[in-house]
Amino acid sequence: MIVDPSSTSSLNVYKLLTGSVVPRPIAFVSTISNDGVPNLAPFSFFNAVCAEPPVVSFCPGVRNPPKDTLANVKATGEFVVNIVGADIAEQMNRCASEYPPEESEFEASGLTAVSSTVVRAPRVAECRVNMECRLLRIVEVSPKAMGASLILGEVVQFHIDDSIVDEFLIDPARLDALGRMGGRGYTYTRDLFDMKRPR
């Protein structure tokens, strides 16, 4: 099968991308509006960018009106990336639904909002890793229907459950993060193995 994206529907291109680029980490992004309403949404177009300074990225898709996450990041310049553990998979999935801006996904999902120490956006108490971020820049990648914006944020504070970390190494078994596959698929990060990098 050879596919030319320029002559293929964007939905089918999306299926190919999300089915091939797997597993993808999930950014469970919490923000707050200028009116003080907390928002919480998962994004699987997410990754770390660099360590000096520590920068992460995620990509909200094009919506009209824009997704609350994107609107809040633009308005406040802040957000928190929370790492999703397998124990809150159902609650995370509830937050993927469309809620009106005045309704908080924290309440809808039953997850607990706790104060951050540097940014205004709350953290998710049930997540074992939270990264408080300040906006570095937003790159409007494409305004088309299946387009997206790339949000880059500098991590200004880490919150890590003491039980999962030893000398700055996070135990992946205790983190028990979820990964995103194509379609409705998710994966556990439990079947692990090590390989020594060649010199």
Secondary structure, 3 states (H helix, E strand, C coil): CCCCHHHCCHHHHHHHHHHHCCCEECEEEEEECCCCCEEEEEECCEEEEEECCEEEEECCECCCCCCHHHHHHHHHCEEEEEECEHHHHHHHHHCCCCCCCCCCHHHHHCCCEECCCCCCCCEECCCCEEEEEEEEEEEECCCCCCCEEEEEEEEEEEEECHHHEECCEECHHHHCEEEECCCCCEEECCCCCCCCCCC
